[in-house]
């Protein structure tokens, strides 16, 4: 039966995580572009991916990757203006997008200005449907995700309605347990539909939630639901972790 293939890669530190993850992104781009003419990449927010973005913005990746064939999206966004310090778009722009030859039309951010929270989510779902079509859930070629100490990933938090969404591609989050309180996020079925997922895990406080998410008998969490998908999910999940941990998932 098909199912998720999970590869856990221990890295030495944050710099090694950035180096290995950048090579992984580049390999995924090259392999995908052998069979089609574009690559859909979903970026993640938070501090952990900033090292990866900075590495992709330097040689050889800044010059050698075919940026004109890469389309970038976001797995989640804080409901703040695009120039706000908390904006995931702003962080990616400063660390990566301003330093590579990515055409502006290839940047598909989650728009927040002049919209309500729900309107922002609806607008982003329309953006995704224009890129991926209407059939099924969108299959990103690679989705980057982080892991919170509470087991959240993207802006999917335990006990919130967005985590239980089964039909929509994009959901809203109100009163999130960490600021900013309002967010827009891809839903779990969309994340699971990605052809590849790279989960970036950094810091000793992430060891426990990662171990629990990889354990068949671990407590329920957004990360565990991502890593313990139903049998009809056929994708590749690579975990880059500098957190001390025991055991492995497969």
ROMARFI-574282 format. One record per residue (C-alpha): x, y, z; residue in one letter. Coordinates in steps of 0.001 Angstrom, whole numbers, plus 500000, padded with zeros to 6 digits. Layout:
N
[rec [X Y Z] A];
...
***
This chain:
250
[rec [500000 500000 500000] X];
[rec [501200 503534 499404] X];
[rec [502175 505607 502388] X];
[rec [504471 508328 503571] X];
[rec [508196 507599 503478] X];
[rec [509936 509347 506380] X];
[rec [513677 510002 506415] X];
[rec [515094 511438 509656] X];
[rec [518436 513173 509183] X];
[rec [520393 514218 512262] X];
[rec [522379 517416 511713] X];
[rec [525103 518897 513872] X];
[rec [523715 522375 514412] X];
[rec [521641 525120 512801] X];
[rec [524323 525843 510181] X];
[rec [524482 522179 509184] X];
[rec [520693 522068 509049] X];
[rec [520693 525023 506641] X];
[rec [523406 523430 504485] X];
[rec [521739 520034 504208] X];
[rec [518263 521455 503719] X];
[rec [519493 523773 500949] X];
[rec [521032 520825 499123] X];
[rec [517742 518955 499571] X];
[rec [515734 521837 498082] X];
[rec [518118 522089 495124] X];
[rec [517916 518347 494461] X];
[rec [514120 518416 494603] X];
[rec [514015 521314 492134] X];
[rec [516353 519608 489670] X];
[rec [514554 516273 489834] X];
[rec [511117 517833 489415] X];
[rec [512132 520015 486468] X];
[rec [513169 516908 484556] X];
[rec [509490 516012 484219] X];
[rec [507719 519372 484180] X];
[rec [508480 523038 483509] X];
[rec [507925 524611 486935] X];
[rec [508391 523908 490638] X];
[rec [505873 524848 493347] X];
[rec [507542 525540 496686] X];
[rec [505706 526356 499924] X];
[rec [507823 528332 502391] X];
[rec [507401 528323 506159] X];
[rec [507695 531016 508773] X];
[rec [509488 531339 512082] X];
[rec [513201 531647 512774] X];
[rec [514361 528107 511931] X];
[rec [514081 528418 508114] X];
[rec [515938 531738 507962] X];
[rec [519291 529967 507867] X];
[rec [518067 527853 504957] X];
[rec [516801 530923 503104] X];
[rec [520099 532677 503650] X];
[rec [521987 529655 502338] X];
[rec [519842 529488 499192] X];
[rec [520588 533186 498639] X];
[rec [524349 532474 498404] X];
[rec [526505 530604 495859] X];
[rec [526023 528236 494275] X];
[rec [522241 528229 494688] X];
[rec [521612 531923 494023] X];
[rec [523097 531578 490521] X];
[rec [522611 527940 489601] X];
[rec [519010 527267 490595] X];
[rec [516496 528063 487817] X];
[rec [514610 530645 489871] X];
[rec [512498 531713 486887] X];
[rec [510918 528236 486973] X];
[rec [510210 528261 490720] X];
[rec [506923 529509 492175] X];
[rec [506894 530293 495889] X];
[rec [503915 530163 498224] X];
[rec [503524 530174 502006] X];
[rec [502235 527438 504290] X];
[rec [500940 530028 506700] X];
[rec [501010 533746 507410] X];
[rec [500426 536030 510349] X];
[rec [497536 538417 509754] X];
[rec [499698 541535 509676] X];
[rec [500703 543958 506890] X];
[rec [503377 542600 504508] X];
[rec [506020 545013 505809] X];
[rec [505360 544118 509453] X];
[rec [508255 542505 511379] X];
[rec [506033 539495 512169] X];
[rec [505193 538839 508510] X];
[rec [506430 535512 507149] X];
[rec [506534 537103 503703] X];
[rec [508714 539937 504971] X];
[rec [511156 537499 506618] X];
[rec [511477 535421 503449] X];
[rec [511839 538520 501310] X];
[rec [514734 539855 503352] X];
[rec [516517 536528 503700] X];
[rec [515950 535076 500226] X];
[rec [513627 536688 497706] X];
[rec [515512 539978 497416] X];
[rec [518726 538112 496599] X];
[rec [517720 535765 493780] X];
[rec [516313 536275 490285] X];
[rec [512785 535169 491116] X];
[rec [510241 536890 488843] X];
[rec [507670 538920 490799] X];
[rec [504838 536968 489154] X];
[rec [506273 533785 490697] X];
[rec [505760 535081 494248] X];
[rec [502319 534155 495564] X];
[rec [502071 535657 499025] X];
[rec [499072 535584 501327] X];
[rec [497568 539046 500987] X];
[rec [496392 540658 504212] X];
[rec [496075 544362 503512] X];
[rec [492562 545779 503098] X];
[rec [490943 542414 503847] X];
[rec [489300 540736 506795] X];
[rec [490869 537538 508111] X];
[rec [488307 535386 506301] X];
[rec [488631 537378 503080] X];
[rec [492396 536878 503209] X];
[rec [491985 533105 503486] X];
[rec [489457 533058 500639] X];
[rec [491710 535154 498427] X];
[rec [494657 532838 499021] X];
[rec [492580 529775 498210] X];
[rec [491634 531429 494902] X];
[rec [495330 532040 494241] X];
[rec [496068 528363 494843] X];
[rec [493206 527224 492611] X];
[rec [494520 529369 489753] X];
[rec [497901 527662 490056] X];
[rec [496809 524090 490811] X];
[rec [493335 523815 489294] X];
[rec [490146 522714 490995] X];
[rec [490598 518926 491182] X];
[rec [491583 517449 494530] X];
[rec [493958 519143 496934] X];
[rec [496988 521047 495597] X];
[rec [500174 518978 495458] X];
[rec [503157 521197 496181] X];
[rec [506425 519835 494845] X];
[rec [508030 520669 498184] X];
[rec [506553 522085 501379] X];
[rec [508848 523443 504078] X];
[rec [507542 523211 507633] X];
[rec [508758 523931 511126] X];
[rec [507864 522333 514447] X];
[rec [506806 524136 517602] X];
[rec [507598 522984 521119] X];
[rec [503849 522396 521523] X];
[rec [503762 520141 518449] X];
[rec [502200 522699 516097] X];
[rec [503235 523020 512475] X];
[rec [502341 525798 510023] X];
[rec [499592 527565 512010] X];
[rec [497825 524344 512903] X];
[rec [497433 524180 516679] X];
[rec [495932 521427 518826] X];
[rec [492331 522094 519800] X];
[rec [491685 524687 517070] X];
[rec [489066 524237 514314] X];
[rec [491629 524732 511522] X];
[rec [493285 521434 512458] X];
[rec [490023 519556 511871] X];
[rec [489245 521134 508476] X];
[rec [488742 518423 505846] X];
[rec [487496 520295 502760] X];
[rec [488953 523794 502597] X];
[rec [492469 524416 501349] X];
[rec [493046 527476 503543] X];
[rec [491741 528132 507050] X];
[rec [491766 530984 509531] X];
[rec [493073 530895 513091] X];
[rec [491873 533228 515825] X];
[rec [493342 533578 519316] X];
[rec [496421 531518 518477] X];
[rec [498400 530429 521561] X];
[rec [501393 532444 520379] X];
[rec [501407 535947 518885] X];
[rec [500206 537272 516556] X];
[rec [496793 535825 517454] X];
[rec [495237 535911 513963] X];
[rec [496696 533732 511205] X];
[rec [495996 532100 507853] X];
[rec [497170 528543 507260] X];
[rec [497087 525721 504752] X];
[rec [494964 522877 506058] X];
[rec [496271 519458 507001] X];
[rec [494912 517707 503863] X];
[rec [496814 520215 501723] X];
[rec [500053 519692 503654] X];
[rec [499645 515922 503408] X];
[rec [499117 516193 499638] X];
[rec [502586 517666 499081] X];
[rec [504843 515423 497013] X];
[rec [507709 516205 499367] X];
[rec [507798 517733 502831] X];
[rec [510913 518991 504596] X];
[rec [510393 519393 508342] X];
[rec [513028 521686 509877] X];
[rec [513525 521001 513598] X];
[rec [516000 523020 515647] X];
[rec [516543 523368 519378] X];
[rec [516502 521041 522402] X];
[rec [512894 521961 523203] X];
[rec [511820 520269 519961] X];
[rec [513191 516804 520822] X];
[rec [510158 515708 522836] X];
[rec [507454 516833 520354] X];
[rec [509430 515288 517485] X];
[rec [509834 511950 519279] X];
[rec [506159 511948 520186] X];
[rec [505113 512792 516631] X];
[rec [507209 509932 515244] X];
[rec [505932 507404 517761] X];
[rec [502948 505251 516691] X];
[rec [501713 505509 520281] X];
[rec [502531 509174 520832] X];
[rec [499943 511713 521993] X];
[rec [497872 513516 519397] X];
[rec [499380 516707 517954] X];
[rec [499355 518531 514611] X];
[rec [502872 517221 513898] X];
[rec [501878 513647 514676] X];
[rec [498891 513908 512355] X];
[rec [501258 515103 509649] X];
[rec [503791 512319 510225] X];
[rec [501276 509530 510872] X];
[rec [499078 510034 507792] X];
[rec [496482 507603 506485] X];
[rec [497664 504800 504244] X];
[rec [496552 506490 501021] X];
[rec [499106 509309 501438] X];
[rec [502064 508733 499113] X];
[rec [504823 511280 499659] X];
[rec [508329 511775 501032] X];
[rec [508922 513489 504349] X];
[rec [512481 514441 505245] X];
[rec [513155 515632 508784] X];
[rec [516281 517699 509417] X];
[rec [516850 517846 513162] X];
[rec [519608 519176 515399] X];
[rec [517545 518255 518468] X];
[rec [518837 515363 520584] X];
[rec [516453 512457 520162] X];
[rec [516237 508689 520269] X];
[rec [514670 506259 517879] X];
[rec [513533 506962 514312] X];
[rec [510445 506957 512192] X];
[rec [509853 505228 508903] X];
***
